[in-house]
Amino acid sequence: MSNSTVKFGTLKWFNEKKGYGFITDSQSGKDVFVHITQFQKAGITDMNEGQRMSYELYNDKGRIAAGHLSLTADDVNSIKNVISA
């Protein structure tokens, strides 16, 4: 990734048919584009609005996008609780 600063945000929305969505940055409130391939690289299979995650910005063919995604601890724990229920 070109910018190694880890940022935090919330998945605003994601359209699986179109293969993209937006993460709202927690600090600036701005929306950042995110492509389905970034979720796939991170091994995240469920893209739910409101998920909190960390990410890094990178240049995706001239557009700033979110990559190197990771769910935050709260969301990882809630997913584990749903799976084990």
N, C-alpha and C positions, 0 to 999 in steps of 0.2 A: 504494500500500500504506500502511496506517495506521502501521506500525512499520517505519522505514527501516533498522533494524539488520540487517545481513546475518548470517545464521546458517549453520552447516554441519552436515550430517547424512548419514545413510545410508538409502537406501530399504529399509525393513524388509520390506514386501511390497506388492504391487499386484495388484488383480483387475481385469483389463480388461473383463470382462463386467459387473461392478458399477460400474466407472468410478471407483474410489477406492482409496486405500491409506494407508500411514503412513510417515513419515520419522522415524527416531530421531535426535534432536538429539545432536550429538557432545559438547557441553558438559554438558548436564543429564541426558542419557540418557532423556528423556521422548519419547513418541511424539506426532507432530503429523500431523493429518489432511491429506491432499492429494487433490484432485479431478483427474480426467483433463483437464478444461479448462485447468488450469494447465500441464500438460505440453504440451498443444496450443498454448497461447499462447507457450510457450518454444521450440516447434519440436522438442521431444523426442518421437520416435516409438517408441523402445524403452525400456520401463520394466522394468529388470532388478533383482531383489533384490540388494542389496549395492552398488548404484551410489552413489558419493559425490557430493553436490551442495550447492550453496549455495541459500538461500531466504530469504524475508522472511515474517514473520507478518502476517496481516491478519484482519479480522473478516468471516467468511462467514456472514451471516444469524444472528449471535449466537454463532457457534462460531469459535474461533481455528483458522486453517488456514494451510498453507504456500502461498506464491505467489511469483511472480517467480523461478522456478526456473532454475538453470543448473548444468550438469555441471561438476565440478571438472576441472582440467587432466589428472589421471591418467586419469579416465574418458573424456574426450574423446580422448586419445591412444590408449587401448585400443580404442575404437570405430573410429578411423581405421585402426588396424592390422588389425582384422578385415575392414574393407571392402576394404582394399588387398591382402589375402591371396588 
